[in-house]
Amino acid sequence: MASRSQYNSDVNPKSSFLIQSQRAPQLNTNNESGKSNNTDWRATLAEISLLTINGSIQESLTKIRNEKNAELNEEMARRQFINQTLAQSQLWSFAV
């Protein structure tokens, strides 16, 4: 009698892949004591996704900060120009 996965692959080749992909493969790594640690690859992918999202958010925040800093720098330069102009006009009014 054919196994279920053999039957599924005969009927629909994609279903065999689905059945096999639903099992989470385990990565074996050895820690310092030589004991085997099993790491679920889905957790690793989730961590990578979170790091990627975090990196994107950090990039967006940096871009926004840079834009706001540029706006503030322009405003400070404008105010400094106005203050210098006012100071010069006051000096001229005293000189006259």
Backbone bond lengths (Angstrom), bond angles and torsions (degrees), N, CA, C in turn:
res aa  C-N    CA-C-N  psi(-1)  N-CA   C-N-CA  omega(-1)  CA-C   N-CA-C  phi
1 M - - - 1.453 - - 1.537 108.81 -
2 A 1.320 116.12 136.62 1.466 121.54 -177.00 1.532 110.02 -75.48
3 S 1.327 114.46 145.90 1.465 118.35 177.69 1.524 108.87 -71.90
4 R 1.313 114.42 164.80 1.464 119.82 -178.10 1.528 111.12 -62.59
5 S 1.345 117.14 -43.40 1.457 118.83 -178.89 1.524 110.60 -68.25
6 Q 1.355 117.27 -34.67 1.467 119.70 177.02 1.520 109.49 -65.25
7 Y 1.355 116.59 -42.70 1.454 121.04 179.06 1.529 109.98 -61.56
8 N 1.348 116.92 -46.81 1.464 120.64 -179.44 1.521 111.44 -62.23
9 S 1.336 117.68 -38.89 1.458 119.15 -179.21 1.521 111.03 -70.43
10 D 1.346 116.87 -30.24 1.461 119.36 176.97 1.529 110.57 -71.09
11 V 1.315 116.67 -40.48 1.464 121.10 -177.61 1.529 110.38 -76.14
12 N 1.323 115.91 -48.92 1.453 120.79 -176.69 1.536 108.45 -143.58
13 P 1.326 117.96 106.86 1.465 119.89 -176.27 1.532 113.15 -58.16
14 K 1.328 118.13 -29.80 1.464 120.14 -179.16 1.527 111.55 -69.85
15 S 1.340 117.65 -32.08 1.461 119.04 -177.45 1.519 111.14 -67.68
16 S 1.328 117.81 -31.94 1.465 120.44 176.61 1.521 109.66 -62.74
17 F 1.320 116.41 -42.99 1.458 120.14 178.08 1.527 110.28 -62.40
18 L 1.347 116.34 -41.77 1.459 120.30 -179.95 1.519 111.11 -60.80
19 I 1.327 116.45 -45.64 1.464 120.39 -178.68 1.529 109.71 -62.59
20 Q 1.320 117.34 -43.57 1.457 120.40 -179.17 1.521 111.36 -69.60
21 S 1.338 118.63 -36.34 1.454 120.59 -176.92 1.523 112.20 -75.65
22 Q 1.345 117.32 -17.97 1.457 119.54 179.10 1.517 111.84 -75.70
23 R 1.309 117.18 -18.72 1.462 120.83 174.28 1.520 108.12 -81.38
24 A 1.292 117.13 126.80 1.461 120.51 -179.02 1.525 109.88 -79.77
25 P 1.334 117.10 113.78 1.460 118.23 176.97 1.525 110.08 -67.22
26 Q 1.318 115.77 144.47 1.454 120.60 -178.85 1.522 109.64 -103.89
27 L 1.318 115.44 135.04 1.448 121.08 175.31 1.514 107.40 -96.23
28 N 1.300 117.12 126.97 1.456 120.47 179.32 1.518 109.66 -95.01
29 T 1.307 115.46 124.66 1.460 120.42 174.57 1.520 107.68 -128.50
30 N 1.287 116.46 149.77 1.458 119.87 179.06 1.508 109.97 -103.30
31 N 1.318 115.41 132.31 1.455 118.50 175.97 1.533 108.89 -86.47
32 E 1.326 116.81 -173.72 1.459 120.81 -174.46 1.523 112.81 -61.98
33 S 1.317 117.65 -31.91 1.465 120.05 -178.05 1.519 112.06 -83.02
34 G 1.333 117.51 -1.36 1.462 120.72 178.83 1.515 113.37 87.74
35 K 1.329 118.14 -2.27 1.465 120.80 178.24 1.522 108.84 -77.97
36 S 1.304 116.55 149.92 1.452 121.93 -177.25 1.528 110.29 -84.18
37 N 1.317 115.89 131.05 1.472 121.75 173.77 1.519 107.41 -109.24
38 N 1.321 116.51 132.77 1.463 120.27 176.51 1.516 109.10 -99.95
39 T 1.331 116.16 125.95 1.459 121.64 179.47 1.515 108.01 -113.08
40 D 1.308 115.94 125.72 1.453 120.64 179.36 1.523 108.57 -75.27
41 W 1.316 117.79 123.49 1.470 121.08 -176.43 1.517 111.92 -63.49
42 R 1.329 117.08 -27.31 1.472 119.11 178.48 1.529 110.94 -67.28
43 A 1.325 116.89 -37.19 1.463 119.97 177.24 1.518 110.04 -65.37
44 T 1.331 115.97 -39.15 1.460 120.24 177.98 1.527 110.26 -63.31
45 L 1.332 117.22 -43.51 1.464 120.70 177.71 1.525 111.24 -63.68
46 A 1.323 116.83 -37.92 1.468 120.08 178.00 1.525 110.28 -64.11
47 E 1.323 116.60 -41.63 1.462 119.99 178.30 1.528 110.73 -63.42
48 I 1.324 116.77 -42.59 1.469 120.73 178.52 1.525 109.92 -62.38
49 S 1.335 116.24 -41.86 1.468 120.27 178.71 1.518 110.73 -62.16
50 L 1.335 116.58 -44.53 1.466 119.93 179.40 1.519 111.17 -63.67
51 L 1.332 116.66 -40.70 1.464 119.51 178.08 1.521 111.04 -64.12
52 T 1.328 116.34 -39.03 1.464 120.70 178.86 1.524 110.32 -65.27
53 I 1.337 115.98 -45.14 1.468 120.12 178.43 1.519 109.64 -62.76
54 N 1.338 116.38 -44.59 1.464 120.57 179.26 1.528 110.50 -60.17
55 G 1.333 116.78 -41.89 1.462 120.43 178.02 1.519 111.70 -62.46
56 S 1.328 116.31 -40.50 1.470 120.54 178.63 1.518 111.15 -64.84
57 I 1.323 115.80 -41.70 1.462 120.01 178.85 1.528 109.61 -64.30
58 Q 1.335 116.49 -44.05 1.466 120.08 179.19 1.526 110.78 -60.61
59 E 1.335 116.86 -42.19 1.466 120.27 177.85 1.528 111.00 -61.29
60 S 1.324 116.20 -44.13 1.467 120.52 179.86 1.521 110.97 -63.21
61 L 1.328 116.27 -44.15 1.465 119.71 179.45 1.522 111.25 -64.06
62 T 1.318 116.86 -40.29 1.465 120.61 178.50 1.522 110.21 -63.02
63 K 1.327 116.68 -42.51 1.459 120.71 179.00 1.526 110.77 -62.28
64 I 1.337 116.82 -44.47 1.460 121.12 179.34 1.528 110.35 -63.72
65 R 1.350 116.46 -43.96 1.473 120.10 178.42 1.520 111.06 -59.52
66 N 1.327 116.17 -44.91 1.467 119.96 179.95 1.521 111.76 -61.86
67 E 1.339 116.76 -41.51 1.462 120.91 178.69 1.533 110.60 -64.51
68 K 1.325 116.60 -44.20 1.473 120.23 179.59 1.521 110.57 -65.44
69 N 1.349 117.41 -40.72 1.460 120.25 177.59 1.519 111.23 -62.34
70 A 1.334 117.05 -39.63 1.469 120.50 178.14 1.530 109.89 -63.82
71 E 1.338 117.25 -41.89 1.466 120.93 177.67 1.533 110.53 -62.44
72 L 1.332 116.47 -43.99 1.466 119.96 179.15 1.526 111.56 -63.88
73 N 1.318 116.54 -40.62 1.468 120.21 178.44 1.521 111.11 -62.38
74 E 1.330 116.51 -41.54 1.470 120.16 177.40 1.525 110.92 -63.46
75 E 1.330 116.55 -42.67 1.458 120.50 179.81 1.528 110.81 -65.09
76 M 1.327 117.45 -41.21 1.465 120.51 178.39 1.525 111.07 -64.60
77 A 1.322 117.06 -40.46 1.466 120.31 178.21 1.522 110.73 -64.89
78 R 1.330 116.69 -39.83 1.476 120.92 178.18 1.521 110.51 -63.31
79 R 1.335 116.76 -45.17 1.473 120.17 179.99 1.530 111.37 -65.88
80 Q 1.331 115.53 -38.90 1.470 118.95 178.17 1.530 110.36 -62.66
81 F 1.330 116.13 -41.82 1.468 120.51 177.77 1.528 110.21 -61.47
82 I 1.321 117.21 -44.80 1.472 121.27 179.61 1.530 110.02 -61.74
83 N 1.340 116.03 -45.39 1.467 119.49 -179.96 1.530 111.68 -62.29
84 Q 1.330 116.61 -41.12 1.475 119.54 178.43 1.529 110.75 -65.64
85 T 1.317 116.17 -40.54 1.459 120.27 179.31 1.526 110.59 -63.89
86 L 1.329 116.49 -42.94 1.466 120.35 178.19 1.535 110.86 -63.65
87 A 1.314 116.73 -42.94 1.460 120.12 -179.80 1.531 110.50 -62.76
88 Q 1.321 117.23 -41.58 1.474 120.66 179.20 1.527 110.51 -66.36
89 S 1.332 117.23 -40.20 1.465 119.47 -179.45 1.525 110.72 -67.13
90 Q 1.343 116.76 -34.93 1.466 119.29 177.24 1.531 110.54 -67.69
91 L 1.328 116.95 -38.36 1.467 119.83 177.21 1.521 110.60 -63.17
92 W 1.322 117.28 -41.34 1.468 120.56 179.79 1.517 110.64 -66.04
93 S 1.351 115.63 -37.56 1.476 117.31 -179.15 1.526 110.45 -68.09
94 F 1.330 118.97 -33.03 1.463 120.81 176.85 1.518 111.34 -73.35
95 A 1.306 116.38 -31.79 1.471 120.07 -178.41 1.518 111.39 -71.52
96 V 1.311 116.66 -27.45 1.473 119.44 -176.70 1.475 112.76 -82.40
